[in-house]
Amino acid sequence: MTEETIDDGVALSAAHISAAVGELGWRYVLGTLRASIRLGPLWQVAEVATELIRACGAGADECLWLDLRPGRLELTLHPPDPAGLTARELAHARMIATTAAEMGLPLAPDADGRRSVQALEIAVDALDIAEIRPFWKAVLGYTDEPGGGGPRDPIVDPLAQGPALWFQQMTGPRAQRNRLHLDVSVPHDEAPARIRAALSAGGILLSEARAPSFWILADPEGNEACVTTWQGRD
């Protein structure tokens, strides 16, 4: 399947997306494309952001999110359609990357060496998802996930500032075990280093049976976190 034969409205596979933009500095994370640029004062960050918005063109308002901070610009391309990213978003990704490179500011998944781009989700283990979901939706001020809304579907921050919350079915009560765990979605090529760092910090690898889709880790007291990637999910 070539770029010329891809329908702009057809959602692409994770493998195709990752391969298409990896060398441009973007990383495919949790259904989105993410990248960062190391910059200087906030006025410079704002100027660069403006140029990249112009490069993205008319589609910027539909698919481009920017996080402007002193010293750093974070970029996220998200699918306007819940079905997923399409060739349109890949075209925006290429144009943004080209424009940034022409400005001497190439995109990178890790612009300043502190950490790579990532996306955070929170998972709630539940015996009756339909019963507890309304509480979490109300207390967080969240809304239904685009394309969702069922009694077991994830909920999301309508301002896209907080992590998504999803619910995992329990088969029975579990004593002496946490009921919350964190899912940290990272670029596929960042996962091994992130896991090594967690284990070096005293973490425990509980399972890698589903790797590279996800690894289950725990802190020394048994509180769990999953490091996840797009791989193995198509």
MIPA-675559 format. One record per residue: residue number from 1; chain; x, y, z of N, C-alpha, C in turn. Coordinates in nm, 2 decimals. Layout:
<pts>
num, cadena, n_u, n_v, n_w, ca_u, ca_v, ca_w, c_u, c_v, c_w
NUM, A, X, Y, Z, X, Y, Z, X, Y, Z
...
</pts>
This chain:
<pts>
num, cadena, n_u, n_v, n_w, ca_u, ca_v, ca_w, c_u, c_v, c_w
1, A, 0.09, -0.12, 0.00, 0.00, 0.00, 0.00, 0.09, 0.12, 0.00
2, A, 0.08, 0.21, -0.10, 0.16, 0.33, -0.11, 0.08, 0.45, -0.07
3, A, 0.15, 0.56, -0.05, 0.08, 0.68, -0.01, -0.02, 0.72, -0.12
4, A, 0.01, 0.70, -0.24, -0.08, 0.74, -0.35, -0.21, 0.66, -0.36
5, A, -0.20, 0.54, -0.30, -0.32, 0.45, -0.31, -0.40, 0.46, -0.18
6, A, -0.36, 0.53, -0.08, -0.43, 0.54, 0.05, -0.54, 0.64, 0.04
7, A, -0.66, 0.60, 0.07, -0.78, 0.69, 0.08, -0.76, 0.78, 0.20
8, A, -0.77, 0.91, 0.18, -0.75, 1.01, 0.29, -0.85, 0.98, 0.41
9, A, -0.96, 0.92, 0.38, -1.06, 0.89, 0.49, -1.05, 0.76, 0.55
10, A, -0.95, 0.68, 0.52, -0.94, 0.54, 0.57, -0.84, 0.54, 0.68
11, A, -0.87, 0.49, 0.80, -0.78, 0.48, 0.91, -0.67, 0.38, 0.87
12, A, -0.55, 0.42, 0.91, -0.43, 0.34, 0.88, -0.39, 0.25, 1.00
13, A, -0.31, 0.15, 0.97, -0.26, 0.06, 1.08, -0.16, 0.13, 1.16
14, A, -0.14, 0.09, 1.28, -0.04, 0.14, 1.36, 0.10, 0.12, 1.31
15, A, 0.13, 0.01, 1.25, 0.26, -0.02, 1.19, 0.29, 0.07, 1.08
16, A, 0.19, 0.09, 0.99, 0.21, 0.18, 0.88, 0.24, 0.32, 0.92
17, A, 0.16, 0.37, 1.02, 0.18, 0.51, 1.07, 0.32, 0.52, 1.13
18, A, 0.36, 0.43, 1.22, 0.49, 0.44, 1.29, 0.60, 0.44, 1.19
19, A, 0.59, 0.36, 1.09, 0.70, 0.35, 0.99, 0.71, 0.47, 0.90
20, A, 0.59, 0.53, 0.88, 0.58, 0.65, 0.79, 0.64, 0.78, 0.85
21, A, 0.64, 0.79, 0.98, 0.68, 0.92, 1.04, 0.79, 0.91, 1.14
22, A, 0.84, 0.78, 1.16, 0.94, 0.76, 1.27, 1.07, 0.85, 1.24
23, A, 1.11, 0.85, 1.12, 1.24, 0.92, 1.08, 1.22, 1.07, 1.08
24, A, 1.10, 1.12, 1.09, 1.07, 1.26, 1.09, 1.07, 1.32, 1.23
25, A, 1.08, 1.23, 1.33, 1.09, 1.28, 1.47, 0.96, 1.26, 1.55
26, A, 0.85, 1.22, 1.47, 0.72, 1.19, 1.54, 0.73, 1.04, 1.60
27, A, 0.65, 1.02, 1.70, 0.63, 0.89, 1.75, 0.48, 0.86, 1.77
28, A, 0.44, 0.74, 1.73, 0.30, 0.70, 1.74, 0.27, 0.65, 1.88
29, A, 0.19, 0.72, 1.96, 0.16, 0.68, 2.10, 0.01, 0.69, 2.12
30, A, -0.05, 0.58, 2.16, -0.19, 0.57, 2.20, -0.28, 0.64, 2.10
31, A, -0.27, 0.61, 1.97, -0.36, 0.66, 1.87, -0.33, 0.80, 1.82
32, A, -0.22, 0.86, 1.86, -0.18, 0.99, 1.82, -0.04, 0.99, 1.78
33, A, 0.00, 1.10, 1.71, 0.14, 1.13, 1.68, 0.19, 1.24, 1.77
34, A, 0.31, 1.22, 1.83, 0.36, 1.31, 1.93, 0.51, 1.34, 1.90
35, A, 0.54, 1.47, 1.92, 0.68, 1.51, 1.90, 0.71, 1.63, 1.99
36, A, 0.83, 1.67, 2.00, 0.87, 1.79, 2.08, 0.98, 1.86, 2.01
37, A, 1.00, 1.99, 2.05, 1.11, 2.07, 2.00, 1.16, 2.15, 2.12
38, A, 1.29, 2.15, 2.14, 1.36, 2.22, 2.24, 1.38, 2.37, 2.19
39, A, 1.33, 2.46, 2.27, 1.34, 2.60, 2.23, 1.39, 2.69, 2.35
40, A, 1.37, 2.82, 2.34, 1.42, 2.91, 2.44, 1.30, 2.97, 2.52
41, A, 1.30, 3.11, 2.52, 1.19, 3.17, 2.60, 1.06, 3.15, 2.54
42, A, 0.95, 3.19, 2.61, 0.82, 3.16, 2.57, 0.78, 3.23, 2.44
43, A, 0.83, 3.35, 2.42, 0.80, 3.43, 2.30, 0.85, 3.35, 2.18
44, A, 0.97, 3.28, 2.19, 1.02, 3.20, 2.08, 0.93, 3.08, 2.05
45, A, 0.89, 3.02, 2.16, 0.80, 2.90, 2.15, 0.67, 2.94, 2.08
46, A, 0.62, 3.06, 2.11, 0.49, 3.10, 2.05, 0.52, 3.13, 1.90
47, A, 0.63, 3.19, 1.86, 0.66, 3.22, 1.72, 0.67, 3.09, 1.64
48, A, 0.74, 2.99, 1.70, 0.76, 2.87, 1.63, 0.62, 2.80, 1.61
49, A, 0.55, 2.80, 1.72, 0.41, 2.73, 1.71, 0.33, 2.79, 1.60
50, A, 0.33, 2.93, 1.59, 0.26, 3.00, 1.49, 0.30, 2.95, 1.35
51, A, 0.43, 2.94, 1.33, 0.47, 2.89, 1.19, 0.43, 2.75, 1.16
52, A, 0.43, 2.67, 1.26, 0.39, 2.53, 1.24, 0.24, 2.51, 1.22
53, A, 0.17, 2.60, 1.28, 0.02, 2.60, 1.26, 0.00, 2.64, 1.11
54, A, 0.07, 2.74, 1.07, 0.05, 2.78, 0.93, 0.09, 2.67, 0.83
55, A, 0.19, 2.60, 0.87, 0.24, 2.49, 0.78, 0.13, 2.38, 0.77
56, A, 0.07, 2.36, 0.88, -0.04, 2.25, 0.89, -0.16, 2.29, 0.81
57, A, -0.18, 2.42, 0.79, -0.29, 2.47, 0.70, -0.42, 2.46, 0.76
58, A, -0.52, 2.45, 0.68, -0.66, 2.46, 0.72, -0.70, 2.34, 0.82
59, A, -0.62, 2.23, 0.81, -0.66, 2.12, 0.90, -0.61, 2.13, 1.04
60, A, -0.53, 2.24, 1.07, -0.47, 2.25, 1.21, -0.58, 2.25, 1.32
61, A, -0.69, 2.32, 1.30, -0.79, 2.33, 1.40, -0.85, 2.19, 1.43
62, A, -0.85, 2.10, 1.33, -0.92, 1.97, 1.35, -0.83, 1.87, 1.42
63, A, -0.69, 1.88, 1.40, -0.61, 1.77, 1.44, -0.49, 1.80, 1.52
64, A, -0.45, 1.93, 1.53, -0.33, 1.97, 1.59, -0.35, 2.03, 1.73
65, A, -0.28, 1.97, 1.83, -0.28, 2.02, 1.97, -0.13, 2.07, 2.00
66, A, -0.12, 2.18, 2.06, 0.01, 2.23, 2.10, 0.02, 2.26, 2.25
67, A, 0.13, 2.23, 2.31, 0.15, 2.26, 2.45, 0.28, 2.35, 2.46
68, A, 0.26, 2.48, 2.49, 0.36, 2.58, 2.49, 0.41, 2.60, 2.63
69, A, 0.54, 2.57, 2.65, 0.61, 2.60, 2.78, 0.74, 2.66, 2.75
70, A, 0.79, 2.75, 2.85, 0.92, 2.80, 2.83, 1.02, 2.69, 2.81
71, A, 1.09, 2.70, 2.70, 1.20, 2.60, 2.67, 1.16, 2.48, 2.59
72, A, 1.02, 2.47, 2.56, 0.98, 2.34, 2.50, 0.84, 2.36, 2.43
73, A, 0.83, 2.30, 2.32, 0.70, 2.29, 2.25, 0.67, 2.15, 2.23
74, A, 0.55, 2.11, 2.27, 0.50, 1.97, 2.26, 0.39, 1.97, 2.15
75, A, 0.40, 1.88, 2.05, 0.30, 1.87, 1.94, 0.23, 1.74, 1.95
76, A, 0.10, 1.74, 1.92, 0.02, 1.62, 1.91, -0.07, 1.63, 1.79
77, A, -0.06, 1.53, 1.71, -0.16, 1.52, 1.60, -0.26, 1.40, 1.63
78, A, -0.38, 1.44, 1.65, -0.48, 1.34, 1.69, -0.59, 1.32, 1.58
79, A, -0.65, 1.21, 1.57, -0.75, 1.18, 1.46, -0.88, 1.26, 1.49
80, A, -0.93, 1.34, 1.39, -1.06, 1.40, 1.41, -1.17, 1.29, 1.41
81, A, -1.15, 1.18, 1.35, -1.24, 1.07, 1.34, -1.20, 0.96, 1.44
82, A, -1.29, 0.92, 1.53, -1.26, 0.81, 1.62, -1.20, 0.69, 1.56
83, A, -1.22, 0.67, 1.43, -1.17, 0.55, 1.36, -1.02, 0.54, 1.37
84, A, -0.95, 0.66, 1.37, -0.81, 0.66, 1.37, -0.74, 0.76, 1.28
85, A, -0.61, 0.76, 1.28, -0.53, 0.85, 1.19, -0.54, 0.80, 1.05
86, A, -0.54, 0.90, 0.96, -0.55, 0.87, 0.82, -0.44, 0.94, 0.74
87, A, -0.44, 0.93, 0.61, -0.33, 0.99, 0.53, -0.33, 1.14, 0.54
88, A, -0.44, 1.20, 0.57, -0.45, 1.34, 0.59, -0.36, 1.39, 0.71
89, A, -0.37, 1.32, 0.82, -0.29, 1.35, 0.93, -0.14, 1.32, 0.91
90, A, -0.11, 1.22, 0.83, 0.03, 1.19, 0.79, 0.09, 1.30, 0.71
91, A, 0.00, 1.36, 0.62, 0.05, 1.47, 0.54, 0.08, 1.59, 0.62
92, A, -0.01, 1.62, 0.72, 0.02, 1.73, 0.82, 0.15, 1.70, 0.89
93, A, 0.17, 1.58, 0.93, 0.29, 1.54, 1.01, 0.42, 1.57, 0.93
94, A, 0.41, 1.54, 0.80, 0.53, 1.56, 0.71, 0.55, 1.71, 0.69
95, A, 0.44, 1.78, 0.67, 0.46, 1.93, 0.64, 0.51, 2.00, 0.77
96, A, 0.47, 1.96, 0.89, 0.52, 2.02, 1.01, 0.66, 1.99, 1.03
97, A, 0.70, 1.86, 1.01, 0.84, 1.82, 1.02, 0.93, 1.89, 0.92
98, A, 0.89, 1.91, 0.80, 0.97, 1.98, 0.70, 0.98, 2.12, 0.74
99, A, 0.88, 2.19, 0.78, 0.89, 2.33, 0.82, 0.98, 2.35, 0.94
100, A, 0.97, 2.26, 1.04, 1.05, 2.27, 1.15, 1.20, 2.25, 1.12
101, A, 1.23, 2.15, 1.03, 1.37, 2.13, 0.99, 1.42, 2.25, 0.91
102, A, 1.34, 2.31, 0.83, 1.38, 2.43, 0.75, 1.42, 2.55, 0.85
103, A, 1.36, 2.55, 0.96, 1.38, 2.65, 1.06, 1.50, 2.61, 1.15
104, A, 1.56, 2.50, 1.12, 1.67, 2.45, 1.21, 1.63, 2.39, 1.34
105, A, 1.51, 2.35, 1.34, 1.45, 2.29, 1.47, 1.38, 2.16, 1.44
106, A, 1.46, 2.06, 1.42, 1.40, 1.92, 1.39, 1.31, 1.87, 1.50
107, A, 1.21, 1.80, 1.47, 1.13, 1.74, 1.57, 1.20, 1.62, 1.63
108, A, 1.17, 1.59, 1.76, 1.23, 1.48, 1.83, 1.13, 1.42, 1.93
109, A, 1.14, 1.29, 1.95, 1.05, 1.24, 2.06, 1.10, 1.28, 2.20
110, A, 1.23, 1.32, 2.21, 1.29, 1.36, 2.33, 1.38, 1.48, 2.31
111, A, 1.32, 1.60, 2.32, 1.38, 1.72, 2.28, 1.49, 1.76, 2.37
112, A, 1.48, 1.74, 2.50, 1.58, 1.79, 2.60, 1.64, 1.68, 2.68
113, A, 1.62, 1.56, 2.66, 1.69, 1.45, 2.73, 1.62, 1.42, 2.86
114, A, 1.52, 1.48, 2.90, 1.45, 1.45, 3.03, 1.36, 1.33, 3.02
115, A, 1.28, 1.32, 2.92, 1.20, 1.20, 2.89, 1.14, 1.22, 2.75
116, A, 1.10, 1.11, 2.70, 1.03, 1.11, 2.57, 0.89, 1.15, 2.58
117, A, 0.83, 1.18, 2.47, 0.68, 1.20, 2.46, 0.61, 1.08, 2.51
118, A, 0.49, 1.10, 2.57, 0.42, 0.99, 2.62, 0.27, 1.03, 2.64
119, A, 0.19, 0.93, 2.67, 0.05, 0.95, 2.70, 0.01, 0.87, 2.82
120, A, -0.06, 0.92, 2.91, -0.10, 0.86, 3.04, -0.25, 0.82, 3.04
121, A, -0.28, 0.70, 3.08, -0.41, 0.66, 3.11, -0.42, 0.60, 3.25
122, A, -0.54, 0.61, 3.31, -0.56, 0.55, 3.44, -0.66, 0.44, 3.43
123, A, -0.63, 0.32, 3.48, -0.72, 0.21, 3.47, -0.78, 0.18, 3.61
124, A, -0.91, 0.16, 3.62, -0.98, 0.13, 3.74, -1.03, -0.01, 3.73
125, A, -0.98, -0.10, 3.82, -1.03, -0.24, 3.83, -1.17, -0.24, 3.90
126, A, -1.27, -0.30, 3.84, -1.40, -0.29, 3.90, -1.48, -0.42, 3.88
127, A, -1.56, -0.45, 3.98, -1.65, -0.57, 3.97, -1.78, -0.53, 3.88
128, A, -1.82, -0.41, 3.89, -1.94, -0.36, 3.82, -1.91, -0.23, 3.76
129, A, -1.86, -0.24, 3.63, -1.81, -0.12, 3.56, -1.93, -0.02, 3.54
130, A, -2.04, -0.07, 3.50, -2.15, 0.02, 3.47, -2.20, 0.09, 3.60
131, A, -2.18, 0.04, 3.71, -2.22, 0.10, 3.84, -2.12, 0.21, 3.88
132, A, -1.99, 0.19, 3.86, -1.90, 0.29, 3.91, -1.86, 0.40, 3.81
133, A, -1.88, 0.37, 3.68, -1.85, 0.46, 3.57, -1.91, 0.60, 3.59
134, A, -2.04, 0.61, 3.62, -2.10, 0.74, 3.63, -2.04, 0.83, 3.74
135, A, -1.99, 0.76, 3.85, -1.93, 0.84, 3.96, -1.80, 0.90, 3.91
136, A, -1.71, 0.82, 3.84, -1.59, 0.88, 3.79, -1.61, 0.98, 3.69
137, A, -1.71, 0.96, 3.60, -1.75, 1.07, 3.50, -1.78, 1.20, 3.57
138, A, -1.86, 1.19, 3.67, -1.91, 1.31, 3.74, -1.80, 1.37, 3.82
139, A, -1.73, 1.30, 3.90, -1.63, 1.35, 3.99, -1.51, 1.42, 3.92
140, A, -1.48, 1.37, 3.80, -1.37, 1.42, 3.72, -1.42, 1.53, 3.63
141, A, -1.55, 1.54, 3.61, -1.59, 1.63, 3.50, -1.56, 1.59, 3.36
142, A, -1.55, 1.45, 3.35, -1.51, 1.39, 3.22, -1.64, 1.37, 3.13
143, A, -1.61, 1.33, 3.00, -1.72, 1.30, 2.91, -1.69, 1.17, 2.85
144, A, -1.78, 1.12, 2.77, -1.76, 0.99, 2.70, -1.65, 1.00, 2.60
145, A, -1.58, 0.90, 2.58, -1.47, 0.89, 2.48, -1.54, 0.91, 2.34
146, A, -1.48, 0.99, 2.25, -1.54, 1.00, 2.11, -1.57, 0.86, 2.05
147, A, -1.69, 0.85, 2.00, -1.73, 0.72, 1.94, -1.77, 0.62, 2.05
148, A, -1.77, 0.66, 2.18, -1.80, 0.57, 2.28, -1.93, 0.61, 2.35
149, A, -1.94, 0.59, 2.48, -2.06, 0.62, 2.55, -2.14, 0.51, 2.61
150, A, -2.09, 0.38, 2.59, -2.15, 0.27, 2.64, -2.12, 0.25, 2.79
151, A, -2.19, 0.17, 2.86, -2.17, 0.16, 3.01, -2.03, 0.10, 3.05
152, A, -1.95, 0.06, 2.96, -1.82, 0.00, 3.00, -1.71, 0.08, 2.92
153, A, -1.74, 0.18, 2.85, -1.64, 0.25, 2.77, -1.56, 0.35, 2.85
154, A, -1.44, 0.38, 2.80, -1.35, 0.48, 2.87, -1.42, 0.62, 2.88
155, A, -1.37, 0.70, 2.97, -1.41, 0.84, 2.97, -1.29, 0.93, 2.96
156, A, -1.31, 1.05, 2.91, -1.19, 1.14, 2.88, -1.22, 1.28, 2.93
157, A, -1.11, 1.36, 2.94, -1.12, 1.50, 2.98, -1.16, 1.57, 2.85
158, A, -1.27, 1.65, 2.86, -1.32, 1.72, 2.74, -1.22, 1.83, 2.69
159, A, -1.13, 1.87, 2.78, -1.03, 1.97, 2.74, -0.90, 1.91, 2.71
160, A, -0.89, 1.77, 2.71, -0.77, 1.70, 2.67, -0.65, 1.74, 2.75
161, A, -0.67, 1.77, 2.88, -0.56, 1.81, 2.97, -0.53, 1.69, 3.07
162, A, -0.63, 1.61, 3.10, -0.60, 1.50, 3.20, -0.60, 1.37, 3.13
163, A, -0.55, 1.27, 3.19, -0.54, 1.13, 3.13, -0.68, 1.07, 3.12
164, A, -0.69, 0.99, 3.02, -0.81, 0.91, 3.00, -0.83, 0.81, 3.12
165, A, -0.95, 0.77, 3.14, -0.98, 0.68, 3.25, -1.06, 0.56, 3.19
166, A, -1.01, 0.44, 3.20, -1.08, 0.32, 3.15, -1.10, 0.22, 3.26
167, A, -1.18, 0.12, 3.23, -1.22, 0.03, 3.34, -1.19, -0.11, 3.30
168, A, -1.13, -0.19, 3.39, -1.09, -0.33, 3.37, -1.18, -0.42, 3.45
169, A, -1.24, -0.52, 3.39, -1.33, -0.61, 3.46, -1.26, -0.70, 3.55
170, A, -1.30, -0.70, 3.67, -1.25, -0.80, 3.77, -1.34, -0.93, 3.77
171, A, -1.28, -1.04, 3.79, -1.35, -1.16, 3.80, -1.40, -1.19, 3.94
172, A, -1.35, -1.12, 4.04, -1.39, -1.14, 4.18, -1.31, -1.05, 4.27
173, A, -1.36, -1.03, 4.39, -1.28, -0.94, 4.48, -1.14, -0.99, 4.50
174, A, -1.05, -0.90, 4.52, -0.91, -0.93, 4.54, -0.86, -0.86, 4.67
175, A, -0.83, -0.93, 4.77, -0.79, -0.88, 4.89, -0.64, -0.84, 4.88
176, A, -0.60, -0.74, 4.96, -0.46, -0.70, 4.96, -0.40, -0.67, 4.83
177, A, -0.48, -0.61, 4.74, -0.43, -0.57, 4.61, -0.48, -0.44, 4.57
178, A, -0.40, -0.36, 4.50, -0.44, -0.23, 4.46, -0.56, -0.24, 4.36
179, A, -0.65, -0.14, 4.36, -0.76, -0.14, 4.26, -0.73, -0.04, 4.15
180, A, -0.63, 0.03, 4.15, -0.59, 0.13, 4.05, -0.45, 0.09, 4.00
181, A, -0.43, 0.10, 3.87, -0.29, 0.10, 3.82, -0.28, 0.20, 3.70
182, A, -0.16, 0.24, 3.68, -0.13, 0.34, 3.57, -0.09, 0.27, 3.44
183, A, -0.14, 0.31, 3.33, -0.09, 0.27, 3.20, -0.01, 0.39, 3.14
184, A, 0.12, 0.37, 3.11, 0.21, 0.47, 3.06, 0.24, 0.43, 2.91
185, A, 0.18, 0.49, 2.82, 0.20, 0.46, 2.68, 0.32, 0.54, 2.62
186, A, 0.42, 0.47, 2.58, 0.54, 0.54, 2.53, 0.57, 0.49, 2.39
187, A, 0.66, 0.57, 2.32, 0.71, 0.52, 2.19, 0.77, 0.38, 2.20
188, A, 0.74, 0.30, 2.09, 0.78, 0.16, 2.10, 0.93, 0.15, 2.12
189, A, 1.01, 0.24, 2.07, 1.16, 0.23, 2.08, 1.21, 0.29, 2.22
190, A, 1.12, 0.35, 2.29, 1.15, 0.40, 2.42, 1.12, 0.30, 2.54
191, A, 1.03, 0.20, 2.51, 0.99, 0.11, 2.61, 1.10, 0.03, 2.68
192, A, 1.19, -0.03, 2.61, 1.30, -0.10, 2.69, 1.37, -0.02, 2.79
193, A, 1.41, 0.11, 2.75, 1.48, 0.19, 2.84, 1.40, 0.23, 2.96
194, A, 1.27, 0.26, 2.93, 1.18, 0.30, 3.04, 1.17, 0.18, 3.14
195, A, 1.16, 0.06, 3.09, 1.14, -0.06, 3.18, 1.27, -0.08, 3.26
196, A, 1.39, -0.07, 3.19, 1.51, -0.09, 3.26, 1.53, 0.02, 3.38
197, A, 1.49, 0.14, 3.35, 1.49, 0.24, 3.45, 1.40, 0.21, 3.57
198, A, 1.28, 0.16, 3.54, 1.19, 0.13, 3.65, 1.24, 0.01, 3.73
199, A, 1.30, -0.09, 3.67, 1.35, -0.20, 3.74, 1.48, -0.16, 3.82
200, A, 1.56, -0.07, 3.77, 1.67, -0.02, 3.84, 1.63, 0.06, 3.96
201, A, 1.51, 0.12, 3.96, 1.47, 0.20, 4.07, 1.39, 0.11, 4.17
202, A, 1.40, -0.02, 4.17, 1.34, -0.10, 4.26, 1.21, -0.17, 4.22
203, A, 1.18, -0.15, 4.09, 1.05, -0.21, 4.04, 1.07, -0.36, 4.02
204, A, 0.95, -0.42, 4.00, 0.95, -0.57, 3.98, 0.87, -0.59, 3.85
205, A, 0.93, -0.68, 3.76, 0.86, -0.72, 3.64, 0.77, -0.83, 3.67
206, A, 0.63, -0.81, 3.66, 0.54, -0.91, 3.70, 0.50, -1.00, 3.58
207, A, 0.50, -0.94, 3.46, 0.47, -1.02, 3.34, 0.51, -0.94, 3.21
208, A, 0.57, -1.02, 3.12, 0.59, -0.97, 2.98, 0.53, -1.06, 2.88
209, A, 0.43, -1.13, 2.92, 0.36, -1.23, 2.83, 0.30, -1.16, 2.72
210, A, 0.25, -1.03, 2.73, 0.19, -0.96, 2.62, 0.28, -0.86, 2.56
211, A, 0.41, -0.86, 2.59, 0.50, -0.77, 2.52, 0.51, -0.80, 2.38
212, A, 0.54, -0.70, 2.29, 0.56, -0.56, 2.32, 0.44, -0.47, 2.33
213, A, 0.32, -0.54, 2.34, 0.20, -0.46, 2.36, 0.20, -0.39, 2.50
214, A, 0.23, -0.47, 2.60, 0.25, -0.41, 2.73, 0.33, -0.50, 2.82
215, A, 0.39, -0.44, 2.92, 0.46, -0.51, 3.03, 0.40, -0.47, 3.16
216, A, 0.38, -0.56, 3.25, 0.32, -0.53, 3.38, 0.43, -0.52, 3.48
217, A, 0.45, -0.41, 3.55, 0.55, -0.39, 3.65, 0.48, -0.35, 3.78
218, A, 0.55, -0.35, 3.89, 0.50, -0.31, 4.02, 0.61, -0.25, 4.10
219, A, 0.57, -0.16, 4.19, 0.67, -0.10, 4.28, 0.70, -0.20, 4.40
220, A, 0.79, -0.17, 4.49, 0.82, -0.26, 4.59, 0.70, -0.30, 4.68
221, A, 0.59, -0.22, 4.68, 0.48, -0.26, 4.77, 0.37, -0.32, 4.68
222, A, 0.39, -0.35, 4.56, 0.30, -0.42, 4.47, 0.20, -0.33, 4.40
223, A, 0.21, -0.20, 4.40, 0.13, -0.11, 4.32, 0.17, -0.12, 4.18
224, A, 0.08, -0.14, 4.09, 0.12, -0.18, 3.95, 0.11, -0.06, 3.85
225, A, 0.19, -0.08, 3.74, 0.19, 0.01, 3.63, 0.22, -0.07, 3.51
226, A, 0.16, -0.04, 3.40, 0.19, -0.11, 3.27, 0.26, -0.01, 3.18
227, A, 0.37, -0.05, 3.12, 0.43, 0.02, 3.01, 0.38, -0.04, 2.88
228, A, 0.32, 0.05, 2.80, 0.25, 0.00, 2.68, 0.30, 0.07, 2.55
229, A, 0.29, 0.00, 2.44, 0.32, 0.06, 2.31, 0.21, 0.02, 2.21
230, A, 0.23, 0.07, 2.09, 0.13, 0.04, 1.99, 0.15, -0.10, 1.93
231, A, 0.26, -0.16, 1.95, 0.30, -0.28, 1.88, 0.21, -0.40, 1.93
232, A, 0.17, -0.49, 1.84, 0.09, -0.60, 1.88, -0.06, -0.57, 1.90
233, A, -0.10, -0.46, 1.85, -0.24, -0.42, 1.88, -0.33, -0.41, 1.75
234, A, -0.27, -0.42, 1.63, -0.34, -0.42, 1.51, -0.44, -0.53, 1.49
</pts>
